[in-house]
Amino acid sequence: MRRFVAGCVIAALAVAGLAAAEPQQRQPVPRPFPQPGNQSPGASEPARERPATPTPARASVASAQNVPTEATLGFPIYPNAQFLTSYEAGRSQRYYLFGTNSSFEEMVRYYAVILDERGDRVFDGPATHMFEVGRFREDEMAFPPGVTVKDYTWNGSEGYLNPTGAEPARFRTVIQIVPAPPGQTRR
C-alpha cells in the first residue's frame, strides 16, 4: 500500500512539474453572465432561449425587431449603447445586454448620476460595478432589479465580441439591465 501511495505522490509531482514547465497561456476573454444554458438561481429549468446570430447583412434588421426600450425596461439605456441579446433569468425576469465602446468609468459615472445611486464595485478585475435599484423580493424575483456595468478591456482583452456580427466587432463595455418582473415597480 505504501508503494502505491508513494507512486501516486510521485505521479502528482511529475504532473505539477510538467504544468510548471508549460509556457504561460493567454487568459480567456471574460464573458458576461448569464451564459445561454446556465441554470439561474431560483429557476426550475435551465434557460432555453438562445438568440440566433444573424448574418452581418441582416444584423440591423434582426436586432431592430426586438430591441427593448427604456419604457419597457424601466431603466435608462446609454444613448450610444447597442442592444446585443437577452436571456431568461427565471421568475418572469430577463437580462438585457447592451454593448458600448464608451469606457467603463464613463458608464459607471453615467449610471451613478442618472440612477441617483452610488452602486458597488463588486470586482476589480475585470472591473464590474452593480447598481441595485429596487427591493429584492426573494419569493417573486430571481435577481434584484438593477444595472451592472462590466469592463471587457481588462487584462489586455480586445473587448466583448459582438454576437450580431455587425459593426463594431467588439465592445469595450457591456451593460446588463435586469428589470423588475412584470407588474412590479423599481422602488
C-alpha positions as CSV (number, residue, x, y, z in Angstrom):
1,M,0.0,0.0,0.0
2,R,2.9,2.4,0.8
3,R,4.4,1.7,-2.6
4,F,1.1,2.6,-4.3
5,V,0.7,5.9,-2.2
6,A,4.3,6.8,-3.0
7,G,3.7,6.1,-6.7
8,C,0.6,8.4,-6.6
9,V,2.6,11.2,-4.9
10,I,5.4,10.9,-7.5
11,A,2.9,11.0,-10.4
12,A,1.3,14.1,-8.9
13,L,4.6,15.8,-8.5
14,A,5.5,14.9,-12.1
15,V,2.3,16.3,-13.4
16,A,2.8,19.5,-11.3
17,G,6.4,19.8,-12.7
18,L,5.1,19.4,-16.3
19,A,2.4,22.1,-15.7
20,A,5.1,24.5,-14.4
21,A,7.3,23.9,-17.4
22,E,4.4,24.6,-19.9
23,P,4.6,28.1,-21.5
24,Q,2.1,30.5,-19.9
25,Q,-1.2,30.6,-21.8
26,R,-3.2,33.7,-22.5
27,Q,-6.1,34.2,-20.2
28,P,-9.6,33.6,-21.7
29,V,-11.6,36.6,-22.7
30,P,-14.1,37.3,-19.9
31,R,-17.8,36.7,-20.7
32,P,-20.9,38.3,-19.4
33,F,-23.2,36.5,-17.1
34,P,-25.5,34.6,-17.5
35,Q,-24.4,32.2,-20.3
36,P,-27.0,30.6,-22.5
37,G,-28.0,27.3,-21.0
38,N,-26.8,28.1,-17.5
39,Q,-29.2,27.5,-14.6
40,S,-30.3,30.7,-12.9
41,P,-30.8,30.8,-9.1
42,G,-34.4,30.3,-8.4
43,A,-35.2,28.9,-11.9
44,S,-36.7,25.5,-12.2
45,E,-35.2,24.8,-15.6
46,P,-32.1,26.0,-17.5
47,A,-32.6,28.9,-19.8
48,R,-33.7,27.6,-23.2
49,E,-33.8,30.7,-25.4
50,R,-30.7,31.2,-27.4
51,P,-30.9,34.0,-29.9
52,A,-29.9,33.2,-33.4
53,T,-26.8,35.0,-34.6
54,P,-27.9,37.0,-37.7
55,T,-25.6,37.4,-40.7
56,P,-23.9,40.8,-41.0
57,A,-26.3,41.9,-43.8
58,R,-29.4,41.1,-41.6
59,A,-28.0,42.2,-38.2
60,S,-29.6,45.6,-38.1
61,V,-32.9,44.3,-39.3
62,A,-33.0,41.4,-36.8
63,S,-31.9,43.4,-33.8
64,A,-34.2,46.3,-34.6
65,Q,-37.3,44.0,-34.3
66,N,-36.8,43.0,-30.7
67,V,-34.9,46.0,-29.2
68,P,-36.2,46.8,-25.7
69,T,-36.8,50.5,-24.9
70,E,-36.4,52.5,-21.7
71,A,-40.1,52.4,-21.3
72,T,-40.3,48.5,-21.5
73,L,-37.2,48.1,-19.2
74,G,-38.0,50.8,-16.7
75,F,-34.3,51.8,-16.8
76,P,-32.3,54.3,-18.9
77,I,-30.2,53.0,-21.8
78,Y,-27.0,54.8,-22.5
79,P,-27.5,56.7,-25.8
80,N,-24.9,55.0,-27.9
81,A,-25.3,51.5,-26.5
82,Q,-26.4,48.7,-28.9
83,F,-28.8,46.0,-27.9
84,L,-27.0,42.6,-28.0
85,T,-29.3,40.0,-26.7
86,S,-31.5,39.0,-23.7
87,Y,-31.6,35.8,-21.6
88,E,-34.2,34.3,-19.3
89,A,-33.3,34.9,-15.7
90,G,-36.1,33.0,-14.0
91,R,-39.2,34.0,-12.2
92,S,-40.5,36.1,-15.1
93,Q,-37.3,38.2,-15.3
94,R,-34.9,38.6,-18.2
95,Y,-31.4,40.0,-18.5
96,Y,-30.8,42.5,-21.3
97,L,-27.3,43.1,-22.6
98,F,-26.1,46.2,-24.3
99,G,-22.6,46.9,-25.7
100,T,-20.8,50.3,-26.0
101,N,-17.4,51.5,-26.8
102,S,-17.5,54.1,-24.1
103,S,-15.2,53.4,-21.2
104,F,-16.2,51.5,-18.1
105,E,-15.5,54.6,-15.9
106,E,-17.7,56.7,-18.1
107,M,-20.6,54.2,-17.9
108,V,-20.3,54.0,-14.1
109,R,-20.4,57.8,-13.8
110,Y,-23.4,58.0,-16.2
111,Y,-25.5,55.4,-14.3
112,A,-24.5,56.8,-10.9
113,V,-25.9,60.2,-12.0
114,I,-28.9,59.0,-13.9
115,L,-30.0,56.4,-11.3
116,D,-29.0,58.7,-8.4
117,E,-27.2,55.7,-6.9
118,R,-23.5,55.1,-6.0
119,G,-23.7,51.4,-6.7
120,D,-21.0,49.0,-5.7
121,R,-17.7,47.8,-7.3
122,V,-18.1,44.1,-6.9
123,F,-15.0,43.0,-8.8
124,D,-11.7,44.9,-9.6
125,G,-10.6,42.5,-12.3
126,P,-12.4,42.5,-14.6
127,A,-14.0,45.7,-13.2
128,T,-17.7,45.1,-12.5
129,H,-20.0,47.7,-10.9
130,M,-23.5,47.0,-9.8
131,F,-26.4,49.4,-9.2
132,E,-29.2,47.5,-7.4
133,V,-32.2,49.7,-7.9
134,G,-35.2,48.3,-6.2
135,R,-36.1,46.0,-3.5
136,F,-35.3,42.3,-3.9
137,R,-38.3,40.1,-3.2
138,E,-36.9,36.6,-3.0
139,D,-40.3,34.9,-3.4
140,E,-41.0,36.9,-6.6
141,M,-37.7,37.6,-8.2
142,A,-34.6,35.7,-9.4
143,F,-32.4,38.8,-9.1
144,P,-32.8,42.4,-7.8
145,P,-33.7,44.9,-10.4
146,G,-30.7,46.9,-11.5
147,V,-27.9,47.7,-13.9
148,T,-24.5,46.0,-14.0
149,V,-21.5,47.5,-15.9
150,K,-18.6,45.3,-16.9
151,D,-15.2,46.2,-18.4
152,Y,-14.2,43.9,-21.3
153,T,-10.9,45.6,-22.0
154,W,-9.4,44.2,-18.7
155,N,-6.1,42.5,-18.8
156,G,-5.4,43.4,-22.5
157,S,-8.7,42.0,-23.9
158,E,-9.9,43.4,-27.2
159,G,-13.4,43.6,-25.8
160,Y,-16.7,41.7,-25.9
161,L,-17.3,40.1,-29.3
162,N,-20.4,41.5,-31.0
163,P,-22.7,38.5,-31.3
164,T,-24.7,40.1,-34.1
165,G,-21.8,40.1,-36.5
166,A,-22.4,43.8,-37.2
167,E,-20.0,46.7,-36.5
168,P,-18.3,47.4,-34.2
169,A,-16.8,43.9,-34.0
170,R,-16.1,44.3,-30.2
171,F,-17.4,46.4,-27.3
172,R,-15.2,47.8,-24.6
173,T,-18.0,47.8,-22.0
174,V,-21.2,45.7,-21.6
175,I,-24.3,47.0,-19.7
176,Q,-26.6,44.4,-18.2
177,I,-30.1,45.5,-17.2
178,V,-32.4,43.4,-15.1
179,P,-35.8,45.0,-14.9
180,A,-38.4,44.1,-12.2
181,P,-40.8,41.3,-13.1
182,P,-44.0,42.3,-14.9
183,G,-46.4,44.1,-12.6
184,Q,-43.6,45.2,-10.2
185,T,-42.0,48.6,-10.0
186,R,-38.4,49.6,-9.2
187,R,-39.0,51.2,-5.9
